Amino acid sequence: MHPTYKRVHPNFKLNGVAVSFHDLDEVSYSLIKEGHPHEWDFGDFLLNWIDKEPTIQVKTSGSTGTPKMIVLQKQQLVNSALATGKFFKLEAGGSALLCLSGTYIAGKMMLVRAMILGLELDWVEPTATPLLGSDKTYDFCAMVPLQLENSFGHLNQIKTLIVGGAPMSQSLKEKVQLLKTGIYETYGMTETISHIALKKVNQADAVDSNLSVRRASLVENNFSVLPNVSITIDERDCLVIQAPDINSEPVVTNDIVKIMSETEFEWLGRYDNVINSGGVKLIPEQIELKLASILKSRFIVAGIPDEKLGQKLILIVEENKENNELLEKIKSLESLEKYEIPKDILFMKNFIETENGKISRIKTLQQFLNI
């Protein structure tokens, strides 16, 4: 009996053309030899998908360190696709849009979901405006926050949208509240083969007519895990994921969380980013959430060495010129505790980004400090 990854659902279509497992060889070579640059990674992926090896190499995003290649079981990618299909009740013959890069796991998994679940997949270049010029409607799509931000006039074309790659800003969450599209923020990483948890971020009822108890429990601050995923925390209060269908070993993360129930958690921030200032532990992401209401430019808070405090809390804003009134605005925020007020506000023309467009906190701070 062939493993599930050696099958393609008979309903699977790629850009309107039915594709079987035996067609993937020809499709992959066509993408590599004749395709556009954004198609080459998918061509390589399909070649590896159909070879005799049960594993496949995938590149991590580098969000929290240097990008690296890790080995995943192909069957685990299939299991992840099935879990997402079950959660969203995706049916064979449904439509989906692939508008992500093929370099990382998120884009690859959109292709795997379509092949395994029998979706009719339209594939477009991964631009900041993937729906521009199209009037087609889709049951399912995945985007990064920038694509969502630039697609507001077209989101009625999508029934269910998952958003990942970077956290959604508070202002973006507020903008999507009245949209009819069901929008979910994802939690996951390459090691967990895309997302293992989801959070409903708007009140749309587009996919909510027959919610299970698990899906109905989604609230604004909490992620809800997919079926067959269990969660605990370690001594650092960091999330530990047990998902035997997609990883044979527990995945120990550096994400500080608060466990709300057996299936829900609130994400607080990264352990790597914690600032110890005068004995007080500060989580930058939580402070940034409070500052988001008054800052329109991109920004980060960070800790820099300080003789008295050990680390001093600073705010770095991506702007060409200084804003002398900003500190007074920050001090007036009632939500900020006194130790969460930055000691200094610094301005920087351009932040350093990772390969997939996220802010690199480490490199941005290193450049600012000239180290």
ROTI-660528 format. One record per atom (N, C-alpha, C): residue in three letters; x, y, z. Coordinates in steps of 0.05 Angstrom, whole numbers, plus 5000, padded with zeros to 4 digits. Layout:
N
ALAXYZ
...
END
This chain:
371
MET501749765000
MET500050005000
MET501850255000
HIS501250434981
HIS502850674979
HIS502250865002
PRO504351005013
PRO503751215033
PRO501951425020
THR500551575037
THR498651775028
THR499951985011
TYR502552055016
TYR503852265001
TYR504352184972
LYS504051924966
LYS504451844938
LYS501851844922
ARG499851974933
ARG497252004920
ARG496552294916
VAL495152354895
VAL494052624891
VAL490952594887
HIS489452754901
HIS486552734900
HIS485552774871
PRO483752614862
PRO482752644834
PRO481552904827
ASN480753064847
ASN479553324842
ASN481553554841
PHE484053484846
PHE486153694846
PHE486553814819
LYS486554084818
LYS487154234793
LYS489054454800
LEU490854504781
LEU492854724783
LEU492354914761
ASN491455154768
ASN490755354747
ASN488855244726
GLY486855104736
GLY484755004718
GLY485254744705
VAL487654624708
VAL488454384694
VAL488554154715
ALA487153934709
ALA487253694727
ALA490053584727
VAL491153514750
VAL493853414753
VAL493853164770
SER494852944760
SER495052694776
SER497852674787
PHE498352474804
PHE501052434815
PHE503052384793
HIS502252234773
HIS504052174751
HIS504752414734
ASP503052624735
ASP503552864720
ASP505553054734
LEU506053004760
LEU507653194775
LEU510553214765
ASP511552994754
ASP514252994743
ASP514453194720
GLU512553184702
GLU512453374679
GLU511953664688
VAL510153694708
VAL509553964718
VAL512054084731
SER513453934747
SER515754034761
SER517954124741
TYR518553964721
TYR520554034701
TYR519754284686
SER517154304680
SER516154534665
SER516554794682
LEU516054774708
LEU516355004726
LEU519255084727
ILE521054894728
ILE523954954731
ILE525055064705
LYS524354944682
LYS525555014657
LYS524155254643
GLU521555264646
GLU520055474631
GLU518655674649
GLY518555624675
GLY517055794693
GLY518456054700
HIS516956224713
HIS518056474723
HIS519656424749
PRO521356614757
PRO523056564781
PRO521456474806
HIS519056584810
HIS517556514834
HIS516456224833
GLU516756094809
GLU515755824806
GLU517955614810
TRP520455694809
TRP522655504810
TRP522655344837
ASP522155484859
ASP522255344885
ASP520055124886
PHE517755184874
PHE515554984874
PHE516254754856
GLY517654814834
GLY518554594816
GLY520454404831
ASP522454524845
ASP524354364861
ASP522854204882
PHE520954324895
PHE519454194916
PHE517953954905
LEU516653984882
LEU515053764871
LEU516953534862
LEU519253604851
LEU521253394844
LEU521953224869
ASN522453364891
ASN523153224916
ASN520753074927
TRP518353184922
TRP515953054933
TRP515452784920
ILE516152754894
ILE515552504880
ILE517852314879
ASP520152384892
ASP522352194892
ASP521851964911
LYS523751784914
LYS523351544930
LYS523751594960
GLU524851824967
GLU525451874995
GLU522851945011
PRO522551845035
PRO520151915052
PRO520452185065
THR522752315062
THR523152575075
THR523652795055
ILE523553045065
ILE523953275047
ILE525353485064
GLN527153645051
GLN528453855065
GLN527054125060
VAL526754275082
VAL525254525080
VAL526954745095
LYS527054975084
LYS528555195096
LYS526955345116
THR528155405139
THR526755565159
THR526855855151
SER525156025163
SER524856305154
SER527056485165
GLY528356405187
GLY530456585198
GLY529356805215
SER526856785224
SER525656995240
SER527157035267
THR528056805278
THR529356825304
THR532256725303
GLY533456725280
GLY536156635278
GLY536856595249
THR539156475244
THR540056425217
THR538356215203
PRO537356265179
PRO535856065165
PRO537355805162
LYS536055575164
LYS537355315162
LYS535455125148
MET536654895139
MET535054685127
MET534454475148
ILE531854395149
ILE531154185167
ILE529653965151
VAL529753715162
VAL528553485148
VAL525853425160
LEU523853405142
LEU521053335151
LEU520153085137
GLN518452935150
GLN517152705137
GLN514952795118
LYS514952695094
LYS512852765075
LYS510052695086
GLN509852465100
GLN507252395110
GLN506252585131
GLN508152715145
GLN507352915165
GLN506253165152
LEU507253235129
LEU506053455114
LEU503153395106
VAL502753145098
VAL500053055090
VAL498253065115
ASN499152975138
ASN497552985162
ASN496853275170
SER498653455166
SER498153735172
SER495953845153
ALA496153775128
ALA494153855108
ALA491353755115
LEU491253505124
LEU488653385131
LEU487453515156
ALA489253595175
ALA488253725199
ALA487054005193
THR488354155175
THR487354415166
THR484754375151
GLY484654175134
GLY482154125119
GLY479854055137
LYS480353895158
LYS478253825177
LYS477354065193
PHE479154235202
PHE478554475218
PHE476654665203
PHE477354715177
PHE475854905161
PHE473754775144
LYS473454515146
LYS471454365130
LYS471854425100
LEU474354405092
LEU474954445063
LEU474254195048
GLU472654225027
GLU471653995012
GLU472953974985
ALA473153724975
ALA474253674949
ALA472753834928
GLY474153964909
GLY472854124889
GLY472654414897
GLY473354474923
GLY473354754932
GLY475654904919
SER475555174920
SER477555334906
SER479455464927
ALA481955494918
ALA483955614936
ALA485855774919
LEU487055974932
LEU488956154919
LEU491656124933
LEU493756074917
LEU496556064927
LEU497956324918
CYS498656494938
CYS499956744931
CYS502356784949
LEU503456574961
LEU505856584978
LEU508256484963
SER510656554973
SER513156464962
SER513456164967
GLY514756024948
GLY515255744951
GLY517755684966
THR519155884976
THR521655844990
THR521155725017
TYR518955795030
TYR518555705058
TYR516055525060
ILE515755415084
ILE513755205088
ILE510855295083
ALA510255545088
ALA507455645085
ALA506555615056
GLY508155695037
GLY507455665009
GLY507355375000
LYS509255215009
LYS509254935002
LYS506754795012
MET505954865037
MET503654735048
MET501054805034
MET500755035022
MET498455095006
MET498254904982
LEU500454844970
LEU500554654948
LEU499854374957
VAL500954294980
VAL500454024991
VAL497453994998
ARG496354205011
ARG493454195018
ARG491754154993
ALA492354294972
ALA490754274948
ALA491053994936
MET493453884935
MET493853614924
MET492453404940
ILE492653424967
ILE491553214984
ILE488553234988
LEU487553484990
LEU484653524995
LEU482953544970
GLY484353564946
GLY482853584921
GLY481753864916
LEU483354064922
LEU482454344917
LEU483254424888
GLU481754614878
GLU482454734852
GLU484054984858
LEU486654964854
LEU488555164863
LEU489355354840
ASP488955614845
ASP490055814827
ASP492655924839
TRP494655954823
TRP497256014833
TRP498156274819
VAL498756484836
VAL499556734825
VAL502256824837
GLU503557014825
GLU506057114835
GLU505657234864
PRO507557174882
PRO507257274910
PRO507957564913
THR506157734903
THR506558024905
THR505058134930
ALA505458394935
ALA504058524958
ALA501058554953
THR500258534927
THR497458574920
THR496458334903
PRO496258094915
PRO495657854899
PRO492957844886
LEU490957994896
LEU488357984884
LEU487858204863
LEU489758374860
LEU489458604841
LEU489058494812
GLY486958594799
GLY486358514772
GLY484858254769
SER484058134791
SER482557884790
SER479757924802
ASP477757794791
ASP475057804802
ASP474057524810
LYS475857324811
LYS475157054819
LYS474757044849
THR473056854858
THR472656814886
THR473856554895
TYR474656534920
TYR476056304931
TYR474956224958
ASP474855964963
ASP474055864989
ASP476255905010
PHE478755885001
PHE480955885021
PHE483456015009
CYS484856155027
CYS487356285019
CYS489056335043
ALA491756365039
ALA493556435060
ALA495156675051
MET495556875069
MET497057115062
MET498757195086
VAL500757365080
VAL502257495102
VAL500757755108
PRO501357875131
PRO499858125138
PRO500058345117
LEU502358385104
LEU502558595084
LEU500658545061
GLN500358295052
GLN498458245031
GLN495558295039
LEU494858225064
LEU492258285074
LEU491758585074
GLU493658735084
GLU493459025086
GLU492959155059
ASN494159045038
ASN493959155011
ASN491659034995
SER489958875007
SER487858734992
SER485058795001
PHE484759015017
PHE482259075029
PHE479959105009
GLY480459214987
GLY478359254967
GLY477459004953
HIS478858784958
HIS478358534943
HIS477758294962
LEU477758334988
LEU477558105006
LEU474857975005
ASN472858104994
ASN470257974991
ASN470457734972
GLN472757704958
GLN473157484940
GLN474057234954
ILE474657254980
ILE475657024995
ILE473756965018
LYS473056705021
LYS471256625043
LYS472756595069
THR474956445068
THR476556405092
THR479456465087
LEU480656635104
LEU483456725100
LEU485056665125
ILE487356525122
ILE489156495144
ILE491556685140
VAL492556805162
VAL494657005160
VAL496956925178
GLY499356915167
GLY501656835182
GLY504156965172
GLY506456855181
GLY509056965173
GLY510057175192
ALA508157325204
ALA508757535224
ALA506257595239
PRO506357685264
PRO503957755279
PRO502457975265
MET499757965266
MET498158185256
MET498158415276
SER498558655267
SER498558885284
SER495658935295
GLN495559085317
GLN492959145329
GLN491259315310
SER492559495296
SER491059665278
SER489859505254
LEU491359305245
LEU490359135223
LEU488058965233
LYS488258865257
LYS485958715268
LYS483458885270
GLU483759135278
GLU481459315280
GLU480259365253
LYS481859375232
LYS480859435205
LYS479159205194
VAL479758955202
VAL478358725190
VAL475758655204
GLN475058795225
GLN472758705241
GLN470158695225
LEU469758865207
LEU467158875192
LEU467258725166
LEU469458595159
LEU469558445134
LEU468058185136
LYS466858105114
LYS465357855113
LYS467157615112
THR469657655104
THR471557435102
THR472257335131
GLY472257075135
GLY473156965160
GLY476156975162
ILE477257125180
ILE480157155181
ILE481357035206
TYR483356875203
TYR484656725225
TYR487656785225
GLU488656865248
GLU491556885252
GLU492656605259
THR494956535248
THR496056275252
THR498456275271
TYR498856055285
TYR501356015301
TYR502655765291
GLY505155785285
GLY506655545276
GLY509455625267
MET510855425258
MET513655465249
MET514355235230
THR516655245218
THR517355035199
THR517454765213
GLU518454755238
GLU518554505253
GLU515854375258
THR513754545259
THR511054435263
THR509554415237
ILE510954445215
ILE509754415188
ILE507354615185
SER508054865185
SER506055075183
SER504555095210
HIS502055175210
HIS500755235235
HIS499754995251
ILE499855015277
ILE498654805294
ILE496354935312
ALA495955195309
ALA493855335324
ALA492955575308
LEU490455655313
LEU489155875299
LEU487656055318
LYS487356305310
LYS485856495326
LYS484056665308
LYS481456655314
LYS479556815298
LYS479957115306
VAL480357285286
VAL480957565292
VAL478757755284
ASN476657655271
ASN474457835265
ASN471757695270
GLN469557835267
GLN466957735275
GLN465357625251
ALA466757595229
ALA465357495205
ALA464057225210
ASP461757175198
ASP460356925202
ASP460556755176
ALA462456825159
ALA462656695133
ALA463156395136
VAL464656315156
VAL465156025160
VAL464155925186
ASP462256075199
ASP461456015226
ASP458755895229
SER457555795208
SER454755695210
SER454555435225
ASN456655275225
ASN456555015239
ASN459054975256
LEU459655165273
LEU462055145289
LEU461954915309
SER464154775311
SER464454575332
SER465054725358
VAL464954585380
VAL465554705406
VAL468454815406
ARG470254665394
ARG473054755393
ARG473355015378
ARG472055045355
ARG472355285339
ARG470755515352
ALA468555455365
ALA466955665377
ALA468455795400
SER470455655411
SER471855755435
SER473955965427
LEU474456005402
LEU476456195394
LEU475656475403
VAL477556615417
VAL477056885425
VAL479457055417
GLU479157315420
GLU481157495409
GLU483957445417
ASN484457385443
ASN487157365453
ASN488257075452
ASN486556885447
ASN487456605450
ASN487656455423
PHE489756295421
PHE489956115399
PHE488755845407
SER487455715389
SER486255445393
SER487755245376
VAL488655025388
VAL490254835374
VAL488554665355
LEU489854555335
LEU488554375317
LEU488054105330
PRO486453935318
PRO486053665329
PRO488653515332
ASN488853345353
ASN491153175359
ASN493653325365
VAL493353575376
VAL495553735385
VAL495153785415
SER497153735431
SER497053795460
SER499253995467
ILE498754155488
ILE500654365495
ILE501154375525
THR503754435531
THR504554485559
THR506554715558
ILE507654785582
ILE509754985583
ILE512154865598
ASP514554975593
ASP516854885607
ASP517455085630
GLU519855055642
GLU520555215666
GLU520855515659
ARG521155575633
ARG521355855624
ARG518655975617
ASP516455825620
ASP513855895612
ASP513655905581
CYS515355745568
CYS515255735539
CYS513655495530
LEU512355525507
LEU510555315497
LEU512055065488
VAL510954835496
VAL511854575487
VAL509554435472
ILE510054365448
ILE507954255430
ILE508353955426
GLN506253795431
GLN506353515425
GLN504253465403
ALA505253395380
ALA503453345356
ALA504553105341
PRO504052865351
PRO505252625339
PRO504652585310
ASP502452695300
ASP501852665271
ASP503852825254
ILE505053035265
ILE506753205248
ILE509653225259
ASN510153125283
ASN512853115293
ASN513052905314
SER514952715310
SER515152485329
SER516152575356
GLU517552805358
GLU518552895383
GLU517153155391
PRO516953215418
PRO515853465426
PRO517453695415
VAL516053915407
VAL517354155397
VAL517454355420
VAL519854415430
VAL520254605451
VAL520854875438
THR519055075442
THR519355335429
THR520555535448
ASN521155775438
ASN522055995454
ASN519756205457
ASP517356115453
ASP515056295455
ASP513856285483
ILE513856515497
ILE512656535523
ILE509656545520
VAL508256365533
VAL505256355531
VAL503956325558
LYS501356375558
LYS499756315581
LYS497656105573
ILE497755875586
ILE495955655579
ILE493155725591
MET491155735574
MET488455805582
MET486755565587
SER487255345572
SER485855095575
SER487454875561
GLU486454635560
GLU487854425546
GLU488354475517
THR486654645505
THR486854695476
THR487354985469
GLU487655165489
GLU487955445483
GLU490355565498
PHE491655765484
PHE493755905497
PHE493856195487
GLU494956375504
GLU495356645496
GLU498356685491
TRP499056785467
TRP501956835461
TRP502657105472
LEU504957115487
LEU505857355500
LEU508257485487
GLY510157315478
GLY512557425465
GLY514757215463
ARG517057295454
ARG519357115451
ARG521157125475
TYR521956895485
TYR523856875507
TYR526557015500
ASP527356985475
ASP529857105466
ASP529857415469
ASN527457535469
ASN527257825469
ASN526857945496
VAL526557775517
VAL525957875543
VAL528158065553
ILE527358285565
ILE529158485575
ILE529158485605
ASN531458465618
ASN531658475647
ASN532758745655
SER530958915663
SER531659195669
SER531359245699
GLY533559255713
GLY533459295742
GLY531959075757
GLY532058835747
GLY530758605759
GLY527958565750
VAL526858745734
VAL524158715723
VAL524358595695
LYS522958375691
LYS522958245665
LYS520758365647
LEU521558475624
LEU519758605606
LEU519558445580
ILE517158405570
ILE516758265545
ILE516158475523
PRO518058515505
PRO517758725485
PRO515158725470
GLU514258485462
GLU511858465445
GLU509358565460
GLN509258535486
GLN507058635502
GLN507058935504
ILE509459055506
ILE509759345506
ILE509059455479
GLU509959325458
GLU509359415431
GLU506359415425
LEU504959225436
LEU502059205432
LEU500759455443
LYS501759555466
LYS500659795478
LYS501460045463
LEU503860055452
LEU504760285437
LEU503560315409
ALA502460095399
ALA501460095372
ALA499260305367
SER497860375388
SER495560565384
SER496560845377
ILE499060915383
ILE500061185378
ILE502261195358
LEU503260965349
LEU505460965330
LEU504560855303
LYS504961015282
LYS504060925255
LYS506360805240
SER508860885245
SER511160765232
SER511860505245
ARG513560345231
ARG514460095243
ARG516260165267
PHE516259995287
PHE517960045311
PHE518459785326
ILE520459785342
ILE521059565361
ILE521959685387
VAL521459545409
VAL522759605434
VAL524859395440
ALA527059485453
ALA529259295457
ALA530759385482
GLY532559215491
GLY534259275514
GLY537159305505
ILE538459515516
ILE541259555510
ILE542759565537
PRO545359495537
PRO546859485562
PRO546759755577
ASP546459725604
ASP546459965621
ASP547759895647
GLU549660065656
GLU551160005680
GLU549359985705
LYS547360145707
LYS545660155731
LYS543459935730
LEU542159915707
LEU539859735705
LEU540459455694
GLY542859425683
GLY543459175669
GLY542659195640
GLN540159245636
GLN539059305609
GLN537159545611
LYS537359715591
LYS535659955590
LYS533659925568
LEU531159975573
LEU529059955553
LEU529060195534
ILE529260135508
ILE529260355488
ILE527160295467
LEU526260495453
LEU524460475431
LEU525860565406
ILE525760405385
ILE526960475359
ILE524760505339
VAL524560735326
VAL522360795307
VAL523660825279
GLU522260705259
GLU523260715232
GLU522160975219
GLU523661195223
GLU522861455212
GLU525461605205
ASN525161785185
ASN527461935175
ASN528162165194
LYS526262265210
LYS526862485227
LYS525762435255
GLU526962575275
GLU526062545303
GLU523362675308
ASN521962555327
ASN519362665336
ASN519562725365
ASN519962985371
ASN520463065399
ASN517963045417
GLU515663025404
GLU513163005420
GLU512362725428
LEU513862535416
LEU513062255419
LEU513262155448
LEU515362225462
LEU515662135489
LEU513362225507
GLU512362465504
GLU510162565520
GLU507662405514
LYS507262335488
LYS504862175481
LYS505061895495
ILE507461785495
ILE507861525507
ILE507361535537
LYS508261745550
LYS507961765579
LYS504961805586
SER503361895567
SER500561945573
SER498861685569
LEU500061475559
LEU498561225555
LEU497961095582
GLU495461065589
GLU494660955615
GLU495260655617
SER495460525593
SER495960235594
SER498760165601
LEU500660355598
LEU503460295604
LEU504160325633
GLU505460115644
GLU506560135671
GLU509060315670
LYS509860425692
LYS512060625692
LYS514660495682
TYR515060245688
TYR517560115679
TYR517360025649
GLU515060065637
GLU514760005608
GLU515160245591
ILE515660475603
ILE516160725588
ILE519160725579
PRO519660735553
PRO522460725544
PRO524160945556
LYS526660885563
LYS528561085573
LYS529461265551
ASP529661155527
ASP530561315504
ASP528861245480
ILE528361445462
ILE527061395436
ILE529061455414
LEU529561265397
LEU531561295376
LEU530161265349
PHE531361395329
PHE530161395302
PHE532161285282
MET531061115264
MET532760975245
MET531460975218
LYS532961035197
LYS531761065170
LYS530560805160
ASN532060585162
ASN531060325151
ASN531760095170
PHE529759935177
PHE530259695193
PHE531459485176
ILE532959305188
ILE533959065174
ILE531758855174
GLU531358715152
GLU529258515149
GLU530458235144
THR528958035151
THR529657765144
THR529057715115
GLU529757485104
GLU529357425076
GLU526357435068
ASN524557385087
ASN521757385080
ASN520257635091
GLY521857855095
GLY520658105100
GLY519958175129
LYS520558005148
LYS520158075176
LYS522358255187
ILE521758405207
ILE523858565220
ILE525758385235
SER528358415230
SER530358265245
SER531158425269
ARG530058355292
ARG530658515316
ARG533658515322
ILE534958285320
ILE537758265327
ILE539458435309
LYS539058405282
LYS540858545263
LYS540258845264
THR537658915267
THR536959205269
THR538359335293
LEU538259195316
LEU539559305340
LEU542559305337
GLN543659095324
GLN546559095320
GLN547459325302
GLN545959375281
GLN546759595263
GLN546559865278
PHE544459885295
PHE544260145309
PHE546560185329
LEU547359965341
LEU549559985361
LEU552359955348
ASN552359905321
ASN554859875307
ASN556559645317
ILE555259415322
ILE556659185331
ILE556258945312
END
